[in-house]
Amino acid sequence: MDIKVKSFGFDILASCHDMSLATVMSDGHPQADLVNYANDGWTLYFASARDSSKVRNIERSEKVSLTIRKPYQSWRELKALSMSAIARILPDDSAERASAVTLLHSKFGAQWETVPERHSGHIVVIKVTPWIINALDYSLGLGHRTVITCSDLASVRA
């Protein structure tokens, strides 16, 4: 993977706090939700209420799509990531869930402390693993994108 593309993507992941996550509803239609996330390399984590519609959707189908973008004033400034990914609910007692909670706490600090159910069974942590990423940089031209495939992702970590 080109180091410039890697740096571009990791800059977006580090500087942004939320993503628009699309899941598949039981009737086959998409549902988009805004969620806060933390990341470890290209892997994203977010927390949600166990009884939320997005969690029910992920339990039915692990296929998700998401976008993360930096704020911009004109289309020439658009810098974003668009991903096709797999979402999995982490077991409550897993080491990976504990690590993800630490990442979320590190990124959101006091905000994370205000989630009253964060230590209870009411909250689940979801791992999102991309298999294809479109890195969008319109400063290089309208619609400019670089495609990062899962084989590229396997070869790099933050």
C-alpha positions as CSV (number, residue, x, y, z in Angstrom):
1,M,0.0,0.0,0.0
2,D,1.2,3.5,-0.9
3,I,2.4,5.3,2.3
4,K,0.6,8.5,1.2
5,V,-2.7,6.6,0.9
6,K,-2.1,4.9,4.3
7,S,-1.3,8.3,5.9
8,F,-4.4,9.9,4.3
9,G,-6.7,7.2,5.6
10,F,-5.2,7.1,9.1
11,D,-5.4,11.0,9.3
12,I,-9.1,10.8,8.6
13,L,-9.6,8.0,11.2
14,A,-7.7,9.9,13.8
15,S,-9.2,13.3,13.3
16,C,-12.9,12.3,12.9
17,H,-15.2,11.0,15.7
18,D,-18.2,9.7,13.9
19,M,-19.2,7.6,11.0
20,S,-22.4,7.0,9.1
21,L,-23.0,3.3,9.3
22,A,-25.5,1.5,7.0
23,T,-26.9,-1.9,8.1
24,V,-29.5,-4.1,6.4
25,M,-33.0,-4.1,7.9
26,S,-35.1,-7.3,8.0
27,D,-37.0,-6.1,4.9
28,G,-33.8,-5.8,3.0
29,H,-33.7,-2.0,3.0
30,P,-30.7,-0.1,4.3
31,Q,-30.7,1.8,7.6
32,A,-28.1,4.5,8.3
33,D,-27.1,5.6,11.8
34,L,-24.5,8.0,13.0
35,V,-22.1,6.4,15.6
36,N,-19.0,7.4,17.3
37,Y,-16.0,5.1,16.8
38,A,-12.4,4.4,17.8
39,N,-10.0,2.5,15.7
40,D,-6.9,0.3,15.9
41,G,-5.3,0.6,12.5
42,W,-8.1,0.0,9.9
43,T,-10.3,-1.9,12.4
44,L,-13.1,0.2,13.9
45,Y,-15.0,-0.2,17.1
46,F,-18.2,1.3,18.4
47,A,-20.7,0.7,21.3
48,S,-24.4,0.5,21.0
49,A,-27.4,-0.4,23.1
50,R,-27.9,-4.2,23.0
51,D,-31.6,-3.7,21.9
52,S,-31.0,-1.1,19.2
53,S,-32.1,-1.7,15.6
54,K,-28.6,-1.5,14.3
55,V,-27.5,-4.3,16.6
56,R,-30.5,-6.4,15.5
57,N,-29.6,-5.7,11.9
58,I,-26.0,-6.8,12.5
59,E,-27.2,-10.0,14.2
60,R,-29.1,-10.8,11.0
61,S,-26.5,-9.6,8.5
62,E,-22.9,-8.7,9.3
63,K,-22.6,-6.8,6.0
64,V,-22.3,-3.0,6.6
65,S,-21.2,0.0,4.7
66,L,-19.9,3.2,6.2
67,T,-18.5,6.7,5.5
68,I,-16.2,8.9,7.5
69,R,-15.5,12.4,6.3
70,K,-13.6,15.5,7.4
71,P,-15.6,18.8,7.5
72,Y,-15.4,20.8,4.3
73,Q,-16.7,24.0,2.7
74,S,-16.5,23.1,-1.0
75,W,-16.4,19.8,-2.9
76,R,-12.7,20.5,-3.8
77,E,-11.9,20.0,-0.1
78,L,-13.7,16.7,0.4
79,K,-11.5,14.1,2.1
80,A,-13.3,10.9,3.2
81,L,-13.3,7.2,3.5
82,S,-16.1,4.9,2.2
83,M,-15.9,1.3,3.4
84,S,-17.6,-2.1,2.8
85,A,-17.1,-4.1,5.9
86,I,-18.1,-6.9,8.2
87,A,-19.5,-6.0,11.6
88,R,-19.4,-8.5,14.5
89,I,-20.6,-8.1,18.1
90,L,-17.7,-8.9,20.5
91,P,-18.4,-11.3,23.4
92,D,-18.9,-9.3,26.6
93,D,-16.1,-11.1,28.4
94,S,-13.5,-11.0,25.6
95,A,-10.1,-9.4,25.8
96,E,-10.8,-7.6,22.5
97,R,-13.9,-6.0,23.9
98,A,-11.9,-4.8,26.9
99,S,-9.3,-3.3,24.5
100,A,-12.0,-1.7,22.4
101,V,-13.6,-0.1,25.5
102,T,-10.1,1.3,26.4
103,L,-9.8,2.8,22.9
104,L,-13.3,4.3,23.1
105,H,-12.4,5.8,26.5
106,S,-9.1,7.1,25.2
107,K,-10.8,8.8,22.3
108,F,-13.9,10.2,24.1
109,G,-12.7,10.5,27.7
110,A,-15.3,12.3,29.8
111,Q,-18.0,11.7,27.3
112,W,-17.5,7.9,27.5
113,E,-17.8,8.2,31.3
114,T,-21.3,9.7,31.0
115,V,-22.7,6.5,29.4
116,P,-24.3,5.0,32.5
117,E,-24.7,1.5,31.0
118,R,-21.1,1.2,29.8
119,H,-20.2,-1.5,32.4
120,S,-23.5,-3.3,32.1
121,G,-25.0,-5.9,29.8
122,H,-27.1,-3.1,28.1
123,I,-24.2,-2.1,25.9
124,V,-22.5,-4.1,23.2
125,V,-19.2,-3.4,21.4
126,I,-19.1,-4.0,17.7
127,K,-15.9,-4.6,15.7
128,V,-16.0,-3.4,12.1
129,T,-13.4,-5.0,9.7
130,P,-13.3,-3.4,6.3
131,W,-12.6,-5.5,3.2
132,I,-12.6,-2.7,0.7
133,I,-12.0,1.0,1.3
134,N,-12.4,3.9,-1.1
135,A,-10.1,6.8,-0.1
136,L,-11.8,10.0,-1.6
137,D,-9.7,13.1,-2.1
138,Y,-11.5,15.6,-4.3
139,S,-8.5,18.0,-4.1
140,L,-7.1,15.8,-6.8
141,G,-10.2,16.1,-8.9
142,L,-14.0,15.6,-8.7
143,G,-14.6,11.9,-7.8
144,H,-11.0,11.0,-7.3
145,R,-10.6,7.9,-5.3
146,T,-8.0,5.3,-4.4
147,V,-9.3,1.8,-3.8
148,I,-7.7,-0.2,-1.0
149,T,-8.5,-3.9,-1.0
150,C,-8.4,-6.4,1.9
151,S,-5.1,-7.8,0.7
152,D,-3.6,-4.3,1.0
153,L,-5.2,-4.0,4.5
154,A,-3.7,-7.3,5.7
155,S,-0.2,-5.9,4.9
156,V,-0.3,-2.8,7.1
157,R,-1.1,-1.9,10.7
158,A,-0.9,1.5,12.4
